[in-house]
Every structure is written in structure tokens, then in C-alpha cells.
Amino acid sequence: MALSLVIFALIITGTLWAEITALVLLTIASISDGIDGAIARRTMTTTPFGAIADPYADKLLVMAVFLAFASIHELGVPLWAVFLILLRELTISTLRVLAALNGEVMKAERSGKIKTTIQLIAAFTIMVLLILTVWAKTTPMPAPLDQILPLIPAIVWWLTVIAAAFTLFSGGLYLYNHRELLSKSWTERKRP
């Protein structure tokens, strides 16, 4: 979670070394998250805290990266797609809180893991394209790479839209799969 703040700050800095460092830290955060989850599953040491904190950390990382990307005009990130990603992430976080209030632990579902993978693939690809964009401002690009530069905004736009589409689809599945919890939360009244 702490790396999310650092990665966000590095991305918006706009220098080549900051962008490269952000990519390295994004890689470390992603790999450490995967290793942590694999160890917890293999050793059967999943905890209620981990069931809530791990998805929260994933969401924070994704939101930090896409918000930073959206602040860089040259990338052409569609702000509406980033908003949809944030909307889904906050909605599912709220659903997790509702589950906790009802004494349930809502673990990550397969669709959520696929969604996170797609988001991170998009984030890594956009990060590399951002590095190329910043690099091109100071150095003439070699022959094959210079032809990619004009295509970067379109590639980034599609990557963000595809990530947002999968994010919304996953959110819809979560809401559908937990519709009884939602119904119970809307209709049940606590007595004083």
C-alpha cells in the first residue's frame, strides 16, 4: 500500500528516471502481492485481515497508477474509463464492508483476480509507453520505436477502456453473486 503513494508521485514527476523507478516499484509491488497470496493459500494461513487488506491494496495500487496516468495529457487516458474503474473498486469495497458487518468474509473471486491481472497488464504496458514518451522528449528515437510514438495515445486509450470494461464486468458479477447480502442489507433493520 505504501508503494502505491510512491509510484503515484514518481509517475506524475515526468522525468525518465522517475518513470523507470515507478515501473520497477510497480513490478515489485505486483510480484510481492502474488507471492504473498500464493504463500497464504499454500500454507492455509489466510486470515480475515488478509481477505480484506489484500484486495484493498490491489485496488489502491490500480487507482494510484490510473489516476497518475490520467493526469498526464500526452498519454490520452480517457478520464471516464478511470472513473468507471474507481466506481467499481469503491462499490466492491463497500460490499466487503457490508459482508463484514454481517459477520461474513468476502474473499476474492476468480473474476476479480482476472480483472486485477488485466488492469496490471494495461498498467505495465502504459508505463512502458510513458517511458518511451518521456525518453523521446530528450533523445531521438531509433527507427522502429519512432513509429510507435504517434500511436501511443490510441493504444493507451484502448488499454484503459478494455481494463475498465473487464473491471465493470467483474463488478457486476460480484454484485450478482452477493445479491442476497445486498437484499438483506437493504431490508434488515437493527433494533435499538
Buried (B, 14 or more C-beta within 10 A) or exposed (E): EEBBEBBBEBBBBBEBEBBBBBBEBBEEBBEEBEEEBEEBEEEEEBEEEBBBEBBBBBBBBBBBBBBBBBBBEBBBBBEEBBEBBBBBBEBBBEBBEBBBEEEEBBBBBEBBBEBBEBBBEBBBBBBEBBBBBBBBEEEEEEEEEEEBBEEBBEBBBEBBBBBBBBBBBBBEBBBEEBEEBEEEBEEEEEEE
